[in-house]
Amino acid sequence: MVGALAGGQTSVSLTAPGAPDPTPVLLSPKRNAEEVRAILTAYGLRDPDQADRNLDAMAGDPVQRRRLADILPILMESISRTADPDQALNHWERMLASVSRTSFLDYLRTWPRMLDLLCVIFGNSDALTFTFIRDPTVVYWLAEEDVLARPPTRKGMERALHASIRHLTSKESKLDALRRFQRREMLRIGVRDLLRLSTVPETTGFLSDLACLLIHAAYEIIDADLRQQYGIPMHQNRQGRWVETGFTVIGMGKLGGHELNYSSDVDLIYIYESHDGETRAPRGGRAAIPAGVGISNEEYFEILARELTRVLVEPTREGYVFRVDLRLRAEGSVGQLARSLEEYQKYYATRGQVWERLALLKAWPVAGSHDVGQGFLKLVKPFVLGTGSPMDRGKALAIVQDVRAVKDMIDAKMTDRGHAQRNVKLGTGGIREIEFFVQTVQVLAGRKVPTLLDRSTLGSLDRLVRKKLLSTEDRDALTAAYLFLRDVEHKLQMVDDLQTHALPESSEELARCAVRMGYGAQDRMKAAESFHVDHQHHTERVHRTFRSFFVEPTTSPVFKATLRAIGGRR
């Protein structure tokens, strides 16, 4: 039935197979407490007494109670299939308290499709639910046929974003419009994911496009405001002419690879074109900038970087845009936020580390000047792929050992936290092992075989096969594991919009995760067991490949094939 939600109105079965009629809970003149508990328990509710209180609060006056009773069979059957039916009823109570109850119940009676959809959301994701409770009018936006029937596109989101801010004048009103837009689009993406209308790569692509658009829009808003205060940042080019100084935001990690999560921090690096120069009043302008107010490029772009970060992360009554992580910049978590191209060139030439070479494989300009961004990518390429003498067996082994050392540190942390087998990102056989495997091969062979380079993990696996560095069988196994683990990651994060990667410890919470993953709610313990078996299968397969390459590289078929590709001695 869930799959039918992408279309128009649809008929919905009134009760779950074998489930009792729930309407007496609301309408029976002589209620028997045990019978009420039995009815509600049949729909998967763990706390039937609280559920009874929820329904009574939802009912309102006698007329509204009758209207609620009309849709109750659909509502109860729908929530019974969700990860958390009890939480779904809690959210229904909150929702009906925030709307005109009579008209909203009438609307749901005519749109069983939307009733079922809201149940799916309320019983699976608190974070998505609070979007409705905060702004109930989003229900009617979501009901528009195109919202679910057609996937979002970058151009479509860009047009909608511009339409939402073009009539606004103040900086703060524009920034709040960005936050509202983010909430709405995250809802659309999340709902499509829950209903399995989007694949994992499509979902990560939508999230990445949304992040790029919002970061660029926030940059334009902040930059325009600063130019009014300080003027235009400029420097002298090689011909001695004063030109505008470009600025770029480089996306790293999953954002750079176009593989963003629901609750990912966005890993950013801020770069400007020239360290020299200063801000100047625009030629032919109104001389709105008083004499002596101009500042150096270094100061201007540091203010820009600080303000851009602030408006992205700062929560207001409209929420926040994205959490930002700047630790991949030069000097990590200390020092300037923004640096010039020349400063980054010096940094990587003298202080760059192996893990930074791997990280830069995913670097991509996501906001600001695309030309400056491409200049940065060109600048770091020799650092990432190596210079000087060609790669040989000794150098290759040293790089493998360096990456293994980084993973050993991660493993120690995961073990200390008790997450070694539970963390789908950093644990044994997790996402990071796939990424380290792919990126290390790219660093080893990318200079000699540049067609191996691809910012996405799945695209990189395909390229390794095309260059005969990885077997089709291994590629398919790693691809299946990556898609499974990323899907788990999404289902963990969409609950509370928290940056979590660890599977729940309790069997009850694990069963809810399994239901969100689509394992079925009829037998929740069986769903949890099936999920556990699949998770173990995928992580064992990943770790076997990882160990073969990083623990025993000299016998690894992939390592041997990589050496052949670069002409190194086996």
Stockholm file with secondary structure:
# STOCKHOLM 1.0

chainA/1-570         MVGALAGGQTSVSLTAPGAPDPTPVLLSPKRNAEEVRAILTAYGLRDPDQADRNLDAMAGDPVQRRRLADILPILMESISRTADPDQALNHWERMLASVSRTSFLDYLRTWPRMLDLLCVIFGNSDALTFTFIRDPTVVYWLAEEDVLARPPTRKGMERALHASIRHLTSKESKLDALRRFQRREMLRIGVRDLLRLSTVPETTGFLSDLACLLIHAAYEIIDADLRQQYGIPMHQNRQGRWVETGFTVIGMGKLGGHELNYSSDVDLIYIYESHDGETRAPRGGRAAIPAGVGISNEEYFEILARELTRVLVEPTREGYVFRVDLRLRAEGSVGQLARSLEEYQKYYATRGQVWERLALLKAWPVAGSHDVGQGFLKLVKPFVLGTGSPMDRGKALAIVQDVRAVKDMIDAKMTDRGHAQRNVKLGTGGIREIEFFVQTVQVLAGRKVPTLLDRSTLGSLDRLVRKKLLSTEDRDALTAAYLFLRDVEHKLQMVDDLQTHALPESSEELARCAVRMGYGAQDRMKAAESFHVDHQHHTERVHRTFRSFFVEPTTSPVFKATLRAIGGRR
#=GR chainA/1-570 SS CGGGGGSSCCCCCSSCTTCCCCTHHHHCSSCCHHHHHHHHHTTTCSCHHHHHHHHHHHHCSHHHHHHHHHHHHHHHHHHHTSSCHHHHHHHHHHHHHTSCHHHHHHHHHHCHHHHHHHHHHHTTCHHHHHHHHHCTTHHHHHHSHHHHHSCCCHHHHHHHHHHHHTTCCSHHHHHHHHHHHHHHHHHHHHHHHHTTCSCHHHHHHHHHHHHHHHHHHHHHHHHHHHHHHHCEEEEECTTSCEEECCEEEEEEHHHHTTCCCSSCCEEEEEEESCSSCEEECCTTSCCCSCTTCCCBHHHHHHHHHHHHHHHHHCCBTTBCSCCEECTTSTTTTSSCSEEEHHHHHHHHHHTCCHHHHHHHTTCEEEEECHHHHHHHHHHHHHHHHCCSSCCCHHHHHHHHHHHHHHHHHHHHHHHHHTCTTTBTTTSTTSHHHHHHHHHHHHHHHTTTCGGGCCSSHHHHHHHHHHTTSSCHHHHHHHHHHHHHHHHHHHHHHHHHTCCCCBCCSSHHHHHHHHHHTTSCSSSHHHHHHHHHHHHHHHHHHHHHHHHHHHTSGGGCHHHHHHHHHHTCCC
#=GC SS_cons         CGGGGGSSCCCCCSSCTTCCCCTHHHHCSSCCHHHHHHHHHTTTCSCHHHHHHHHHHHHCSHHHHHHHHHHHHHHHHHHHTSSCHHHHHHHHHHHHHTSCHHHHHHHHHHCHHHHHHHHHHHTTCHHHHHHHHHCTTHHHHHHSHHHHHSCCCHHHHHHHHHHHHTTCCSHHHHHHHHHHHHHHHHHHHHHHHHTTCSCHHHHHHHHHHHHHHHHHHHHHHHHHHHHHHHCEEEEECTTSCEEECCEEEEEEHHHHTTCCCSSCCEEEEEEESCSSCEEECCTTSCCCSCTTCCCBHHHHHHHHHHHHHHHHHCCBTTBCSCCEECTTSTTTTSSCSEEEHHHHHHHHHHTCCHHHHHHHTTCEEEEECHHHHHHHHHHHHHHHHCCSSCCCHHHHHHHHHHHHHHHHHHHHHHHHHTCTTTBTTTSTTSHHHHHHHHHHHHHHHTTTCGGGCCSSHHHHHHHHHHTTSSCHHHHHHHHHHHHHHHHHHHHHHHHHTCCCCBCCSSHHHHHHHHHHTTSCSSSHHHHHHHHHHHHHHHHHHHHHHHHHHHTSGGGCHHHHHHHHHHTCCC
//
